[in-house]
Amino acid sequence: FYSSEKIANAFAYESSELDWCEDNYRYSEHVVEYFNTVSSFFFFIVSPIMLYLLHPYAKERNLGIHMVWIMMIFVGVFSAYFHMTLSFVGQMLDELSILWVLAVGYAVWFPRKLFPSFIKDRSTFSRLVLLITVITTASSFVKPTANAYALNCFGLHLLYTLAVEMKCCTDQKALRLAKLSVALWVLAISCWISDRLCCSLWQRLNFCYLHGIWHILIVMAVAYGSTLVAYLDASNEIPYSLPGLQYWPCDKWAVGFPHIVLSSSLKTRKRC
């Protein structure tokens, strides 16, 4: 059992071994990393928008898909708390919330044709993902400083899966969305790595905000990437709905927030 003192220490300011490049307490005596904390609120802006835009698709496919963006709100909450305090508890909540978002994404969107040979249905695959996620959650306390690097490795597997799926895709909007998704992810991960490895350089340039920029870029990368994956899923699992891609607020811009439009609905026809 943990003593009350150890528990208190885990919640204490700067009890985490991680410390990002941004100057601590520069703008507030109550917020360790001000820009990193404020940029985390970008999750609160994007998540409700994506929940709204993807609702027609989720309603037709599976409402459980909404869990991805609901949990992204928690990622924003825990990220803000972590950077505000740099506490050990904040670090673990931040990293584990990302792990569970990835787990939900794998469970609801991983292509059936790429399932391991011994798995025949999505429910079995989802239980396997749950088991692996629980084990990973427990093991993440062994070496917490390695967690962030391990989570980024999942991104490489997602890129591989996306590349496999896009080989047979001829939709120009989907191909453009794939390029934008990868570009955003590359920019985001470059900011993350540079903040970790080149901090002294950015301090000399008096620009220590790359991790905050990572927050903004990664949430947009997730918005673009998850919509692309959802589109491929809809094309494979509910082709009768005739899914298509559009951008909000104006489709002619080809920038903004991507979402799926369904030209037909079998469920609607059944109700009528």
Secondary structure, 3 states (H helix, E strand, C coil): CCCHHHHHHHHCCCCCCCCCCCCCCCCCCCCCCHHHHHHCCHHHHHHHHHHHHCHHHHHHHCHHHHHHHHHHHHHHHHHHHHHHHCCHHHHHHHHHHHHHHHHHHHHHHCCHHHCCCCCCCHHHHHHHHHHHHHHHHHHCCCCHHHHHHHHHHHHHHHHHHHHHHHCCCCCHHHHHHHHHHHHHHHHHHHHHHHHHHCHHHHHHCCCCCHHHHHHHHHHHHHHHHHHHHHHHHHHHHCHHHCEEEEEECCHHHCCCEEEEEECCCHHHHHHC
